[in-house]
Amino acid sequence: MWNMYHMVHFGMRTSQARERLLAAAVRHALDAGIADLSLRQLAAAIGTSHRMLLYHFGSREGLLVAVTQAVEQQQRAALLESGTSPQDARHFWERLSDPSLWPQERLFFELYAYALRGRPGTEGFLDGIVESWVAPIAGALVQAGADEQTARADARLGVAVVRGLLLDLLATGDRAAVTEAYERFLQRAPTTDPPAPVDG
């Protein structure tokens, strides 16, 4: 019985330590960026050791994947809270296209490419990479009166359009032109469309 209690208690402490490190890494990613940092540099920046990061995340890539997925969760939460009107969508796009998020968005697409190529440490990154956004957007569309099949198709289109426009933005830096293109998409989209997502 004691051994079982000790194992459960140790597992909880390990999980809590991982979550604290992840939260610190996410804060640093959003404040200063992490894509160009070595594991040792990142460990120093958040007040830990590279050995602890290896223990909890397996590799630099594993940590970057965890950080990006955590940022995606934050973005989805913001999406669900932002409303479904065209004006809500504009506000959400303004947030996504803000230059302060560009380093994290570059990291998202970099990891996306690594995962497509099967780079070690990125296993699981593609799991839910589309569905995790399609499902909540489609759910909002269904609640607004759309049938499920149409809602899922429109949601997938929204994800694809916004991610494509973000790639354009990161490549060109032309925020005005890309925002104009997004506005054209909004004008042609069904009136029940929620704001489309990004990434991470």
CYANA upper distance limits for C-alpha pairs under 8 A (distance plus 0.5 A):
  1 MET  CA      5 TYR  CA      6.76
  2 TRP  CA      6 HIS  CA      6.57
  3 ASN  CA      7 MET  CA      6.65
  4 MET  CA      8 VAL  CA      6.74
  5 TYR  CA      9 HIS  CA      6.54
  6 HIS  CA     10 PHE  CA      6.46
  7 MET  CA     11 GLY  CA      6.56
  8 VAL  CA     12 MET  CA      6.75
  9 HIS  CA     13 ARG  CA      6.81
 10 PHE  CA     14 THR  CA      6.61
 11 GLY  CA     15 SER  CA      6.63
 12 MET  CA     16 GLN  CA      6.62
 13 ARG  CA     17 ALA  CA      6.57
 14 THR  CA     18 ARG  CA      6.71
 15 SER  CA     19 GLU  CA      6.73
 16 GLN  CA     20 ARG  CA      6.71
 17 ALA  CA     21 LEU  CA      6.76
 18 ARG  CA     22 LEU  CA      6.53
 18 ARG  CA     56 HIS  CA      6.40
 19 GLU  CA     23 ALA  CA      6.53
 20 ARG  CA     24 ALA  CA      6.76
 21 LEU  CA     25 ALA  CA      6.64
 21 LEU  CA     46 ILE  CA      8.21
 21 LEU  CA     53 LEU  CA      8.32
 22 LEU  CA     26 VAL  CA      6.58
 22 LEU  CA     63 LEU  CA      8.39
 22 LEU  CA     66 ALA  CA      7.85
 22 LEU  CA     67 VAL  CA      7.02
 23 ALA  CA     27 ARG  CA      6.74
 24 ALA  CA     28 HIS  CA      6.75
 24 ALA  CA     46 ILE  CA      6.51
 25 ALA  CA     29 ALA  CA      6.50
 25 ALA  CA     42 LEU  CA      8.24
 25 ALA  CA     46 ILE  CA      7.05
 25 ALA  CA     67 VAL  CA      7.19
 26 VAL  CA     30 LEU  CA      6.72
 26 VAL  CA     67 VAL  CA      5.99
 26 VAL  CA     68 THR  CA      8.45
 26 VAL  CA     70 ALA  CA      7.79
 26 VAL  CA     71 VAL  CA      7.52
 27 ARG  CA     31 ASP  CA      6.53
 28 HIS  CA     32 ALA  CA      6.11
 28 HIS  CA     33 GLY  CA      6.85
 28 HIS  CA     34 ILE  CA      7.56
 28 HIS  CA     45 ALA  CA      8.20
 28 HIS  CA     46 ILE  CA      7.79
 29 ALA  CA     33 GLY  CA      4.60
 29 ALA  CA     34 ILE  CA      5.58
 29 ALA  CA     67 VAL  CA      8.27
 29 ALA  CA    104 GLN  CA      7.26
 30 LEU  CA    100 SER  CA      8.20
 30 LEU  CA    101 LEU  CA      7.49
 30 LEU  CA    104 GLN  CA      7.33
 33 GLY  CA    103 PRO  CA      6.36
 33 GLY  CA    104 GLN  CA      7.01
 34 ILE  CA     42 LEU  CA      7.48
 34 ILE  CA    104 GLN  CA      8.48
 35 ALA  CA     64 LEU  CA      8.22
 35 ALA  CA    103 PRO  CA      7.98
 35 ALA  CA    104 GLN  CA      8.22
 35 ALA  CA    107 LEU  CA      6.51
 37 LEU  CA     41 GLN  CA      6.15
 37 LEU  CA     42 LEU  CA      6.35
 38 SER  CA     42 LEU  CA      6.65
 38 SER  CA     60 ARG  CA      8.04
 39 LEU  CA     43 ALA  CA      6.53
 39 LEU  CA     50 HIS  CA      6.35
 39 LEU  CA     53 LEU  CA      8.22
 39 LEU  CA     60 ARG  CA      6.19
 40 ARG  CA     44 ALA  CA      6.72
 40 ARG  CA     49 SER  CA      7.47
 40 ARG  CA     50 HIS  CA      5.56
 41 GLN  CA     45 ALA  CA      6.68
 42 LEU  CA     46 ILE  CA      6.90
 42 LEU  CA     50 HIS  CA      8.35
 43 ALA  CA     47 GLY  CA      6.53
 43 ALA  CA     48 THR  CA      5.46
 43 ALA  CA     49 SER  CA      5.60
 43 ALA  CA     50 HIS  CA      5.77
 43 ALA  CA     53 LEU  CA      7.58
 44 ALA  CA     48 THR  CA      6.42
 44 ALA  CA     49 SER  CA      7.13
 44 ALA  CA     50 HIS  CA      8.45
 48 THR  CA     52 MET  CA      7.37
 48 THR  CA     53 LEU  CA      8.29
 49 SER  CA     53 LEU  CA      7.17
 50 HIS  CA     54 LEU  CA      6.68
 51 ARG  CA     55 TYR  CA      6.58
 52 MET  CA     56 HIS  CA      6.77
 53 LEU  CA     57 PHE  CA      6.22
 53 LEU  CA     58 GLY  CA      7.72
 53 LEU  CA     59 SER  CA      7.99
 53 LEU  CA     60 ARG  CA      8.47
 53 LEU  CA     63 LEU  CA      7.92
 54 LEU  CA     58 GLY  CA      5.03
 54 LEU  CA     59 SER  CA      5.83
 54 LEU  CA     60 ARG  CA      7.93
 57 PHE  CA     62 GLY  CA      5.78
 57 PHE  CA     63 LEU  CA      5.74
 57 PHE  CA     66 ALA  CA      8.38
 58 GLY  CA     62 GLY  CA      6.37
 58 GLY  CA     63 LEU  CA      7.96
 58 GLY  CA    121 GLY  CA      8.01
 59 SER  CA     63 LEU  CA      6.87
 59 SER  CA    121 GLY  CA      6.90
 60 ARG  CA     64 LEU  CA      6.76
 60 ARG  CA    121 GLY  CA      8.20
 61 GLU  CA     65 VAL  CA      6.59
 61 GLU  CA    120 PRO  CA      8.19
 61 GLU  CA    121 GLY  CA      5.50
 61 GLU  CA    122 THR  CA      6.70
 62 GLY  CA     66 ALA  CA      6.75
 62 GLY  CA    121 GLY  CA      5.39
 62 GLY  CA    122 THR  CA      6.69
 63 LEU  CA     67 VAL  CA      6.65
 64 LEU  CA     68 THR  CA      6.59
 65 VAL  CA     69 GLN  CA      6.60
 65 VAL  CA    111 LEU  CA      7.59
 65 VAL  CA    122 THR  CA      6.95
 65 VAL  CA    125 PHE  CA      7.01
 66 ALA  CA     70 ALA  CA      6.66
 67 VAL  CA     71 VAL  CA      6.77
 68 THR  CA     72 GLU  CA      6.69
 68 THR  CA    104 GLN  CA      8.01
 68 THR  CA    107 LEU  CA      8.14
 68 THR  CA    108 PHE  CA      6.77
 68 THR  CA    200 GLY  CA      5.74
 69 GLN  CA     73 GLN  CA      6.82
 69 GLN  CA    125 PHE  CA      8.42
 69 GLN  CA    200 GLY  CA      6.88
 70 ALA  CA     74 GLN  CA      7.02
 70 ALA  CA    200 GLY  CA      8.19
 71 VAL  CA     75 GLN  CA      6.82
 71 VAL  CA    199 ASP  CA      8.41
 71 VAL  CA    200 GLY  CA      5.57
 72 GLU  CA     76 ARG  CA      6.66
 72 GLU  CA    198 VAL  CA      8.50
 72 GLU  CA    199 ASP  CA      5.93
 72 GLU  CA    200 GLY  CA      4.56
 73 GLN  CA     77 ALA  CA      6.72
 73 GLN  CA    200 GLY  CA      8.31
 74 GLN  CA     78 ALA  CA      6.81
 75 GLN  CA     79 LEU  CA      6.62
 75 GLN  CA    197 PRO  CA      7.99
 75 GLN  CA    198 VAL  CA      8.25
 75 GLN  CA    199 ASP  CA      7.96
 75 GLN  CA    200 GLY  CA      7.52
 76 ARG  CA     80 LEU  CA      6.74
 76 ARG  CA    133 TRP  CA      7.67
 76 ARG  CA    197 PRO  CA      7.75
 77 ALA  CA     81 GLU  CA      6.83
 78 ALA  CA     82 SER  CA      6.49
 79 LEU  CA     83 GLY  CA      7.93
 79 LEU  CA     92 PHE  CA      7.74
 79 LEU  CA    195 PRO  CA      7.17
 79 LEU  CA    196 ALA  CA      8.25
 79 LEU  CA    197 PRO  CA      7.54
 80 LEU  CA    136 PRO  CA      8.03
 82 SER  CA     88 ASP  CA      6.43
 82 SER  CA     89 ALA  CA      8.32
 82 SER  CA     92 PHE  CA      7.70
 82 SER  CA    195 PRO  CA      8.25
 83 GLY  CA     88 ASP  CA      6.20
 83 GLY  CA     89 ALA  CA      8.31
 83 GLY  CA    194 PRO  CA      7.16
 83 GLY  CA    195 PRO  CA      8.10
 84 THR  CA     88 ASP  CA      6.53
 84 THR  CA     89 ALA  CA      7.30
 84 THR  CA    140 ALA  CA      8.33
 84 THR  CA    192 THR  CA      7.06
 84 THR  CA    193 ASP  CA      6.62
 84 THR  CA    194 PRO  CA      4.45
 84 THR  CA    195 PRO  CA      6.69
 85 SER  CA     89 ALA  CA      6.88
 85 SER  CA    191 THR  CA      8.00
 85 SER  CA    192 THR  CA      7.64
 85 SER  CA    193 ASP  CA      7.83
 85 SER  CA    194 PRO  CA      7.04
 85 SER  CA    195 PRO  CA      8.25
 86 PRO  CA     90 ARG  CA      6.79
 86 PRO  CA    186 LEU  CA      7.27
 86 PRO  CA    191 THR  CA      7.96
 86 PRO  CA    193 ASP  CA      8.21
 86 PRO  CA    194 PRO  CA      8.08
 86 PRO  CA    195 PRO  CA      7.94
 87 GLN  CA     91 HIS  CA      6.83
 88 ASP  CA     92 PHE  CA      6.70
 88 ASP  CA    194 PRO  CA      8.27
 88 ASP  CA    195 PRO  CA      7.05
 89 ALA  CA     93 TRP  CA      6.65
 89 ALA  CA    194 PRO  CA      6.93
 89 ALA  CA    195 PRO  CA      4.47
 89 ALA  CA    196 ALA  CA      7.50
 90 ARG  CA     94 GLU  CA      6.61
 90 ARG  CA    183 GLU  CA      8.30
 90 ARG  CA    195 PRO  CA      7.97
 91 HIS  CA     95 ARG  CA      6.88
 92 PHE  CA     96 LEU  CA      6.79
 92 PHE  CA    195 PRO  CA      6.82
 92 PHE  CA    196 ALA  CA      8.47
 93 TRP  CA     97 SER  CA      6.43
 93 TRP  CA    179 THR  CA      8.48
 93 TRP  CA    195 PRO  CA      8.02
 93 TRP  CA    196 ALA  CA      8.40
 94 GLU  CA     98 ASP  CA      6.68
 96 LEU  CA    101 LEU  CA      7.33
 96 LEU  CA    198 VAL  CA      7.58
 97 SER  CA    101 LEU  CA      7.61
 97 SER  CA    102 TRP  CA      7.98
 97 SER  CA    166 LEU  CA      7.72
 97 SER  CA    169 LEU  CA      8.20
 97 SER  CA    175 ARG  CA      7.71
 98 ASP  CA    102 TRP  CA      7.62
101 LEU  CA    105 GLU  CA      6.65
102 TRP  CA    106 ARG  CA      6.50
102 TRP  CA    170 LEU  CA      7.34
103 PRO  CA    107 LEU  CA      6.81
104 GLN  CA    108 PHE  CA      6.75
104 GLN  CA    200 GLY  CA      7.27
105 GLU  CA    109 PHE  CA      6.96
105 GLU  CA    166 LEU  CA      8.49
105 GLU  CA    199 ASP  CA      7.42
105 GLU  CA    200 GLY  CA      6.51
106 ARG  CA    110 GLU  CA      6.60
106 ARG  CA    170 LEU  CA      7.64
107 LEU  CA    111 LEU  CA      6.60
108 PHE  CA    112 TYR  CA      6.62
108 PHE  CA    199 ASP  CA      7.09
108 PHE  CA    200 GLY  CA      6.16
109 PHE  CA    113 ALA  CA      6.74
110 GLU  CA    114 TYR  CA      6.81
111 LEU  CA    115 ALA  CA      6.48
111 LEU  CA    122 THR  CA      7.62
111 LEU  CA    125 PHE  CA      8.29
112 TYR  CA    116 LEU  CA      6.76
112 TYR  CA    125 PHE  CA      7.83
112 TYR  CA    126 LEU  CA      7.76
113 ALA  CA    117 ARG  CA      6.89
114 TYR  CA    118 GLY  CA      6.73
114 TYR  CA    119 ARG  CA      5.74
114 TYR  CA    122 THR  CA      7.38
115 ALA  CA    119 ARG  CA      6.21
115 ALA  CA    122 THR  CA      5.76
115 ALA  CA    123 GLU  CA      7.17
115 ALA  CA    125 PHE  CA      6.87
115 ALA  CA    126 LEU  CA      7.19
116 LEU  CA    126 LEU  CA      8.29
118 GLY  CA    122 THR  CA      7.59
118 GLY  CA    123 GLU  CA      7.72
119 ARG  CA    123 GLU  CA      8.15
125 PHE  CA    129 ILE  CA      7.53
128 GLY  CA    132 SER  CA      5.50
129 ILE  CA    133 TRP  CA      7.97
130 VAL  CA    134 VAL  CA      6.64
130 VAL  CA    156 ARG  CA      8.08
130 VAL  CA    159 VAL  CA      7.99
131 GLU  CA    135 ALA  CA      6.22
132 SER  CA    136 PRO  CA      7.75
133 TRP  CA    137 ILE  CA      6.92
133 TRP  CA    155 ALA  CA      8.44
133 TRP  CA    159 VAL  CA      7.66
133 TRP  CA    197 PRO  CA      7.33
134 VAL  CA    138 ALA  CA      6.32
134 VAL  CA    152 ARG  CA      6.97
134 VAL  CA    155 ALA  CA      5.76
134 VAL  CA    156 ARG  CA      6.11
134 VAL  CA    159 VAL  CA      7.70
135 ALA  CA    139 GLY  CA      6.54
135 ALA  CA    152 ARG  CA      7.85
135 ALA  CA    155 ALA  CA      8.39
136 PRO  CA    140 ALA  CA      6.80
137 ILE  CA    141 LEU  CA      6.84
137 ILE  CA    151 ALA  CA      8.41
137 ILE  CA    152 ARG  CA      8.35
137 ILE  CA    155 ALA  CA      6.13
137 ILE  CA    193 ASP  CA      8.41
137 ILE  CA    194 PRO  CA      6.89
137 ILE  CA    196 ALA  CA      8.14
138 ALA  CA    142 VAL  CA      6.63
138 ALA  CA    148 GLU  CA      7.63
138 ALA  CA    151 ALA  CA      5.33
138 ALA  CA    152 ARG  CA      5.49
138 ALA  CA    154 ASP  CA      8.06
138 ALA  CA    155 ALA  CA      5.98
139 GLY  CA    143 GLN  CA      6.75
139 GLY  CA    151 ALA  CA      8.10
140 ALA  CA    144 ALA  CA      6.76
140 ALA  CA    194 PRO  CA      7.54
141 LEU  CA    145 GLY  CA      6.96
141 LEU  CA    146 ALA  CA      6.06
141 LEU  CA    151 ALA  CA      6.06
141 LEU  CA    192 THR  CA      6.52
141 LEU  CA    193 ASP  CA      6.85
141 LEU  CA    194 PRO  CA      7.73
142 VAL  CA    146 ALA  CA      5.12
142 VAL  CA    147 ASP  CA      6.38
142 VAL  CA    148 GLU  CA      6.48
142 VAL  CA    151 ALA  CA      6.72
144 ALA  CA    192 THR  CA      6.68
146 ALA  CA    150 THR  CA      7.11
146 ALA  CA    151 ALA  CA      6.27
146 ALA  CA    192 THR  CA      8.43
147 ASP  CA    151 ALA  CA      6.48
148 GLU  CA    152 ARG  CA      6.60
149 GLN  CA    153 ALA  CA      6.83
150 THR  CA    154 ASP  CA      6.58
151 ALA  CA    155 ALA  CA      6.49
152 ARG  CA    156 ARG  CA      6.60
153 ALA  CA    157 LEU  CA      6.71
154 ASP  CA    158 GLY  CA      6.70
154 ASP  CA    193 ASP  CA      8.15
155 ALA  CA    159 VAL  CA      6.85
155 ALA  CA    193 ASP  CA      8.22
155 ALA  CA    196 ALA  CA      8.03
156 ARG  CA    160 ALA  CA      6.72
157 LEU  CA    161 VAL  CA      6.54
158 GLY  CA    162 VAL  CA      6.65
158 GLY  CA    195 PRO  CA      8.48
158 GLY  CA    196 ALA  CA      5.59
158 GLY  CA    197 PRO  CA      7.84
159 VAL  CA    163 ARG  CA      6.63
159 VAL  CA    196 ALA  CA      6.20
159 VAL  CA    197 PRO  CA      6.16
159 VAL  CA    198 VAL  CA      7.23
160 ALA  CA    164 GLY  CA      6.50
161 VAL  CA    165 LEU  CA      6.60
162 VAL  CA    166 LEU  CA      6.59
162 VAL  CA    182 TYR  CA      8.14
162 VAL  CA    196 ALA  CA      6.84
162 VAL  CA    197 PRO  CA      6.92
162 VAL  CA    198 VAL  CA      6.49
163 ARG  CA    167 LEU  CA      6.80
163 ARG  CA    197 PRO  CA      8.11
163 ARG  CA    198 VAL  CA      5.96
163 ARG  CA    199 ASP  CA      7.89
164 GLY  CA    168 ASP  CA      6.85
165 LEU  CA    169 LEU  CA      6.60
165 LEU  CA    178 VAL  CA      6.83
165 LEU  CA    181 ALA  CA      8.45
165 LEU  CA    182 TYR  CA      7.94
166 LEU  CA    170 LEU  CA      6.59
166 LEU  CA    198 VAL  CA      8.05
167 LEU  CA    171 ALA  CA      6.59
168 ASP  CA    172 THR  CA      6.47
168 ASP  CA    173 GLY  CA      8.22
168 ASP  CA    178 VAL  CA      7.63
169 LEU  CA    173 GLY  CA      5.46
169 LEU  CA    174 ASP  CA      6.41
169 LEU  CA    175 ARG  CA      6.56
169 LEU  CA    178 VAL  CA      6.76
174 ASP  CA    178 VAL  CA      6.78
175 ARG  CA    179 THR  CA      6.39
176 ALA  CA    180 GLU  CA      6.66
177 ALA  CA    181 ALA  CA      6.87
178 VAL  CA    182 TYR  CA      6.78
179 THR  CA    183 GLU  CA      6.62
180 GLU  CA    184 ARG  CA      6.87
181 ALA  CA    185 PHE  CA      6.91
182 TYR  CA    186 LEU  CA      6.80
183 GLU  CA    187 GLN  CA      6.77
184 ARG  CA    188 ARG  CA      6.99
185 PHE  CA    189 ALA  CA      6.48
189 ALA  CA    193 ASP  CA      7.19
